[in-house]
Each structure stands twice: as C-alpha cells, then as structure tokens.
Amino acid sequence: MHNRRFSLMAITCLLTIFFSFTLIGSALAECENPEALTFSIIPTEETIQELTIYKPVIDYLSKMTGKKVEFYMPTSYSTVVEALIGKWADVAVLGPYSYVIANSKDPDVEVFATYAKKPGYIQEEGPGYKAALITRKDSKFTTIESIKGAVIGLTDPASTSGNLVPRVVFTKVINQPLEDYFKKIVYTGGHDLSTMAVYEGKVDAAFVATHRFDNVIERGMVKKEDFNYLWYSPAVPQDPFVYRASLCPEIKQKIEETFLTLQNEPACADFLKNVKSNKFVKMTSSDYDVIRELKKAKDAKKK
C-alpha cells in the first residue's frame, strides 16, 4: 500500500514537472523573434535630419541584436503608437503622454529607458523636462494676465508638455479651460514649430518643452533673449524609449543594453550630444504614473 502511494506521488510530481516545462516552453515559443527590427520616432520638423543622427544608434542596435534594423517614417505621434500596436514597429521613441496612451491601449508597449539631460538654456539636468509658456520679448504679452484673449499655440493633441500639461496643470493657474481664457487655440504640429510661430508672430504665446525649445536655440534659429518666460510646469519624465514586450527576452535584453551602453560607443557620441545627454538611464512604467494622473485629470474634466 505504501509503495502504491509512493508511486502515485512520484507520477504526480513527474506530471507536474512535465506540464511546468511544457508551459514554460510554450511561453518561450510564443515570444516574437522577427528577422528584422523596425524602429520609429515621434515626428519633428527635423525628422529627416534626426534620422541621420539616429543612424549610428540604429547601426549599434543592429550590431548588438544581430538583426537588420529598418526605420518606419511617422507622420504624427499617433502613427507611431499605431505602428507599435499593429506590430509594424518593434522599438520606438514616444512622448510621455503618447506612451501612456499606447500602454493603456496595449500593455505590450513597454518603456525601458530614457536619456538624462544635461543642463541647457532653459532645460534642467536630469531625466525630466518642463513645459514652458513663452511669448516674444518685444510683445505686449509679458504676464499670464496679459495673454488672456490671445492666440495660443499648442503642439499636438498627443503631446505631454504641448497639450496635456497646459490643459491640466496650467488651467489650475487660470482657473478655467484654455478655450475660455484664450481667443484661439492653434495646433502647430511640433515644439520647434510652436517656438517659431511665436517668434514670427503667428501666435501670441505657446507652450513648449524645455529641451525641444533648447534645440531650436542650438540650431541658431532663435536666441534665449528673444522670449519672455511666463510659466514653467513641474518636471515630467523624458521621452520614453519603448519596445514591444512580446519580443523574446534575449532580444529585449540586447535592446536595453544597446541604449544603456551608448556612452561607450564612439559612433554614438554625436547622438548623445544632439539630445544633450551623457547617458541613458533605465525607466519603468511606474515612472510615468505622473502622466497617467495628468491624463486621468484631463479625462475627468471632459466628463
């Protein structure tokens, strides 16, 4: 009787081990191992130029993963999100707000890193940035009160600092919706375009990301002293670099390793210089909870 009971227990243990390995094997078999990886970035006025700057990074990514890396040319923030969800893109750079939207639609879109910024013209050091409200220096718009009834520039509906932060955080300053405070709202399509719209008098004021604004100055298109700085938001995390979580673990590990070791790859020095950073830092989804709270507040206002 004892031997029979022992035999049954042994068979049960063997079956448990067998099914465990079967499940593990099945899970590993289900991960995606594409022949080539597709990379995409949120669009800017200089997307073509940025693609040239990204080329050494793409080459390094190819070297690290052992795969060909192709580029998907986006037309808007939302097309990058759609590319990830539709599995046309495997690795991408998103805005914080567009990442939260993408992750809420499909948890397969997972953040793994961002860059730590050097201090710039109005950008502070660290893996975060702020939304800045700017007006032209020689204009009459020198205070928040003075821009009431003015034409305001926002960037893109899926932009964090160019749309979400103004609608959630800045509205607490003016105690009313943007539509009630301003005469007209114009979506420019990008932070650089918003900056130039203010400079050229096409809009009276605009909300821009501090690091994106610095880029326009760096290109010699404007100077810091050309503008008034009426308001800064609290810091928000930098643009998330994401991949699809359904990729095989060893591929994701190599993707992470690529960006977290960029500072050791001489060919990528110009890229880090372009984003005003010394290195990338690891990020997790919870680092963007502040954006989720902003989105929640915005959605509640709509209701």
C-alpha positions as CSV (number, residue, x, y, z in Angstrom):
1,M,0.0,0.0,0.0
2,H,2.9,2.3,0.9
3,N,4.7,1.6,-2.4
4,R,1.5,2.2,-4.3
5,R,1.0,5.6,-2.6
6,F,4.7,6.5,-3.3
7,S,4.2,5.5,-7.0
8,L,1.2,7.8,-7.3
9,M,3.0,10.7,-5.7
10,A,6.0,10.1,-8.0
11,I,3.8,10.1,-11.1
12,T,2.0,13.2,-9.9
13,C,5.4,15.0,-9.4
14,L,6.6,13.9,-12.8
15,L,3.4,15.1,-14.5
16,T,3.7,18.4,-12.6
17,I,7.3,18.9,-13.8
18,F,6.3,17.9,-17.3
19,F,3.4,20.3,-17.6
20,S,5.5,23.1,-16.0
21,F,8.2,22.7,-18.6
22,T,5.6,22.4,-21.3
23,L,4.1,25.7,-20.2
24,I,7.5,27.4,-20.0
25,G,8.4,26.0,-23.4
26,S,5.1,27.2,-24.8
27,A,5.6,30.7,-23.3
28,L,9.1,30.9,-24.7
29,A,7.8,29.6,-28.1
30,E,5.2,32.4,-28.2
31,C,7.7,35.2,-27.9
32,E,8.4,37.0,-31.1
33,N,11.8,36.7,-32.9
34,P,11.5,38.8,-36.1
35,E,14.1,38.6,-38.7
36,A,14.4,42.4,-38.7
37,L,13.5,45.0,-36.2
38,T,11.6,48.2,-37.1
39,F,12.5,51.5,-35.3
40,S,10.4,54.7,-35.2
41,I,10.5,58.1,-33.6
42,I,7.9,60.8,-32.9
43,P,8.0,63.3,-35.7
44,T,9.5,66.8,-35.5
45,E,10.3,69.5,-38.1
46,E,13.7,67.9,-38.4
47,T,12.7,64.2,-38.6
48,I,14.8,63.6,-41.7
49,Q,17.8,65.2,-40.0
50,E,17.2,63.3,-36.8
51,L,17.1,60.1,-38.8
52,T,20.7,60.9,-39.9
53,I,21.6,61.5,-36.3
54,Y,19.9,58.2,-35.2
55,K,21.8,56.2,-37.9
56,P,24.8,55.3,-35.7
57,V,22.3,54.2,-32.9
58,I,20.4,52.1,-35.4
59,D,23.7,50.6,-36.6
60,Y,24.7,49.9,-33.0
61,L,21.3,48.3,-32.3
62,S,21.7,46.1,-35.3
63,K,25.2,45.1,-34.1
64,M,24.0,44.3,-30.6
65,T,20.9,42.4,-31.6
66,G,22.4,40.7,-34.7
67,K,19.4,41.8,-36.7
68,K,18.8,44.2,-39.5
69,V,17.1,47.4,-38.3
70,E,14.7,49.3,-40.5
71,F,13.1,52.7,-40.0
72,Y,9.4,53.5,-40.1
73,M,8.8,57.1,-41.1
74,P,5.9,58.5,-39.0
75,T,3.5,61.3,-39.9
76,S,2.2,62.0,-36.4
77,Y,2.5,60.9,-32.7
78,S,-0.5,58.6,-33.2
79,T,1.0,56.8,-36.2
80,V,4.0,55.7,-34.1
81,V,1.5,54.4,-31.5
82,E,-0.4,52.6,-34.2
83,A,2.8,51.1,-35.6
84,L,3.7,49.6,-32.2
85,I,0.2,48.3,-31.5
86,G,-0.1,47.0,-35.1
87,K,3.3,45.4,-34.7
88,W,4.7,47.3,-37.7
89,A,7.3,48.8,-35.3
90,D,9.3,47.0,-32.6
91,V,11.3,49.8,-31.0
92,A,10.3,53.4,-30.8
93,V,10.7,56.8,-29.1
94,L,7.4,58.2,-27.9
95,G,6.3,61.3,-26.0
96,P,5.4,60.6,-22.3
97,Y,1.7,61.2,-23.0
98,S,1.6,59.1,-26.2
99,Y,3.4,56.3,-24.3
100,V,0.7,56.3,-21.6
101,I,-2.0,56.2,-24.3
102,A,-0.2,53.4,-26.1
103,N,0.4,51.4,-22.9
104,S,-3.3,51.8,-21.9
105,K,-4.4,50.5,-25.3
106,D,-1.9,47.7,-25.4
107,P,0.4,46.7,-22.4
108,D,2.7,45.1,-25.0
109,V,4.1,48.6,-25.5
110,E,6.7,48.8,-22.6
111,V,9.2,51.5,-21.7
112,F,12.8,50.5,-20.9
113,A,14.9,53.7,-20.9
114,T,15.2,57.4,-21.5
115,Y,18.1,59.9,-21.6
116,A,19.3,62.0,-18.7
117,K,19.5,65.6,-20.0
118,K,22.4,68.0,-19.4
119,P,21.5,71.5,-18.2
120,G,20.8,73.7,-21.2
121,Y,19.4,77.2,-22.0
122,I,16.1,76.6,-20.0
123,Q,16.4,72.8,-19.6
124,E,17.4,71.5,-16.2
125,E,19.7,68.5,-15.6
126,G,18.2,65.0,-15.2
127,P,15.7,62.6,-16.9
128,G,12.9,65.1,-16.8
129,Y,11.8,68.3,-18.5
130,K,9.2,71.0,-18.1
131,A,6.5,72.8,-20.2
132,A,7.4,76.5,-20.6
133,L,4.9,79.2,-21.6
134,I,6.7,81.6,-23.9
135,T,5.9,84.9,-25.7
136,R,8.0,87.1,-27.9
137,K,10.2,89.5,-26.0
138,D,9.2,92.7,-27.7
139,S,5.4,91.9,-27.5
140,K,2.9,93.2,-25.0
141,F,2.5,89.7,-23.6
142,T,4.7,89.9,-20.5
143,T,2.4,88.3,-17.9
144,I,-0.1,85.5,-17.6
145,E,-2.8,88.0,-17.2
146,S,-1.8,89.9,-20.4
147,I,-2.2,86.8,-22.6
148,K,-5.9,86.5,-21.8
149,G,-7.8,86.7,-25.1
150,A,-4.6,86.0,-27.1
151,V,-3.9,83.3,-29.7
152,I,-2.1,80.3,-28.0
153,G,-0.1,77.7,-29.7
154,L,-0.2,74.0,-28.7
155,T,1.8,71.3,-30.4
156,D,-0.1,68.0,-30.9
157,P,-3.2,66.5,-29.2
158,A,-0.9,63.6,-28.1
159,S,1.8,65.9,-26.7
160,T,2.6,65.9,-23.0
161,S,4.1,69.4,-22.5
162,G,2.5,70.8,-25.6
163,N,-1.1,69.9,-24.8
164,L,-1.7,67.7,-21.7
165,V,0.2,69.8,-19.1
166,P,-1.4,73.1,-20.3
167,R,-4.9,71.6,-20.2
168,V,-4.5,70.0,-16.8
169,V,-1.8,72.0,-14.8
170,F,-1.9,75.4,-16.3
171,T,-5.7,75.6,-16.2
172,K,-5.4,75.4,-12.4
173,V,-3.4,78.7,-12.6
174,I,-6.0,80.5,-14.7
175,N,-9.0,78.6,-13.1
176,Q,-10.7,78.0,-16.4
177,P,-10.4,75.9,-19.6
178,L,-7.9,77.1,-22.2
179,E,-10.8,77.6,-24.7
180,D,-12.3,80.2,-22.3
181,Y,-9.1,82.0,-21.5
182,F,-7.7,82.3,-25.0
183,K,-9.2,83.8,-28.1
184,K,-8.0,80.9,-30.3
185,I,-6.0,77.7,-29.9
186,V,-3.7,76.6,-32.8
187,Y,-2.1,73.2,-33.1
188,T,1.3,73.8,-34.7
189,G,2.5,70.2,-35.1
190,G,5.7,70.4,-33.0
191,H,7.6,72.3,-30.3
192,D,10.0,73.8,-32.8
193,L,7.1,75.0,-34.9
194,S,5.4,76.5,-31.8
195,T,8.7,78.3,-31.0
196,M,8.9,79.7,-34.5
197,A,5.2,80.6,-34.6
198,V,5.8,82.8,-31.5
199,Y,9.0,84.3,-32.9
200,E,7.3,85.1,-36.3
201,G,4.2,86.5,-34.7
202,K,1.8,83.7,-36.0
203,V,0.7,83.1,-32.4
204,D,0.9,85.3,-29.4
205,A,2.2,82.6,-27.0
206,A,2.9,78.9,-26.9
207,F,3.6,76.0,-24.6
208,V,6.9,74.2,-25.4
209,A,9.0,71.5,-23.9
210,T,12.2,73.0,-22.4
211,H,14.5,70.5,-24.1
212,R,12.8,70.9,-27.5
213,F,13.0,74.7,-27.2
214,D,16.7,74.4,-26.4
215,N,17.1,72.5,-29.7
216,V,15.7,75.5,-31.7
217,I,18.2,77.8,-30.0
218,E,21.0,75.3,-30.6
219,R,20.2,75.4,-34.3
220,G,20.7,79.1,-34.3
221,M,17.1,79.8,-35.3
222,V,16.3,82.0,-32.2
223,K,18.0,83.2,-29.1
224,K,17.0,82.7,-25.5
225,E,16.7,86.5,-25.0
226,D,14.1,86.7,-27.9
227,F,11.4,85.4,-25.5
228,N,9.6,86.0,-22.2
229,Y,9.1,83.0,-20.0
230,L,5.8,83.4,-18.2
231,W,5.4,80.0,-16.6
232,Y,7.0,76.6,-16.0
233,S,5.3,73.4,-15.2
234,P,6.5,70.8,-12.7
235,A,9.0,68.3,-14.1
236,V,7.8,65.4,-16.2
237,P,9.8,62.4,-17.3
238,Q,11.7,62.5,-20.6
239,D,10.6,60.8,-23.8
240,P,10.3,57.1,-23.2
241,F,12.2,54.6,-25.4
242,V,9.9,51.6,-25.7
243,Y,9.8,48.1,-27.2
244,R,7.1,45.5,-27.6
245,A,7.1,43.3,-24.6
246,S,6.2,40.3,-26.7
247,L,9.7,40.2,-28.2
248,C,11.8,37.4,-27.0
249,P,13.6,38.1,-23.7
250,E,17.1,37.9,-25.2
251,I,16.2,40.5,-27.9
252,K,14.7,42.9,-25.3
253,Q,17.8,42.5,-23.2
254,K,20.0,43.4,-26.1
255,I,17.9,46.4,-27.0
256,E,18.1,47.7,-23.4
257,E,21.9,47.0,-23.4
258,T,22.3,49.0,-26.6
259,F,20.8,52.2,-25.2
260,L,22.3,51.8,-21.7
261,T,25.8,51.5,-23.1
262,L,25.5,54.2,-25.8
263,Q,28.1,56.3,-24.0
264,N,30.7,53.6,-24.6
265,E,30.1,53.5,-28.4
266,P,32.2,56.3,-30.0
267,A,30.0,56.4,-33.1
268,C,27.0,57.4,-30.9
269,A,28.7,60.4,-29.3
270,D,27.1,62.8,-31.7
271,F,23.6,61.4,-31.0
272,L,24.1,61.9,-27.2
273,K,25.4,65.3,-27.9
274,N,22.3,66.1,-30.0
275,V,19.9,65.1,-27.2
276,K,22.1,67.0,-24.7
277,S,22.9,63.9,-22.7
278,N,25.8,61.9,-21.3
279,K,23.9,58.6,-20.9
280,F,20.6,56.7,-20.9
281,V,19.0,55.6,-17.7
282,K,16.7,52.7,-17.1
283,M,13.0,53.5,-16.8
284,T,9.9,51.6,-15.8
285,S,6.2,52.1,-16.5
286,S,5.6,53.4,-12.9
287,D,8.0,56.3,-13.7
288,Y,5.2,57.6,-15.9
289,D,2.4,57.4,-13.3
290,V,2.6,61.2,-13.1
291,I,1.5,61.3,-16.7
292,R,-1.3,58.9,-16.0
293,E,-2.5,61.1,-13.2
294,L,-2.5,64.1,-15.6
295,K,-4.4,62.1,-18.2
296,K,-6.9,61.0,-15.6
297,A,-7.5,64.6,-14.6
298,K,-7.9,65.7,-18.2
299,D,-10.4,62.9,-18.9
300,A,-12.4,63.8,-15.8
301,K,-12.6,67.4,-17.0
302,K,-14.0,66.2,-20.3
303,K,-16.8,64.4,-18.4
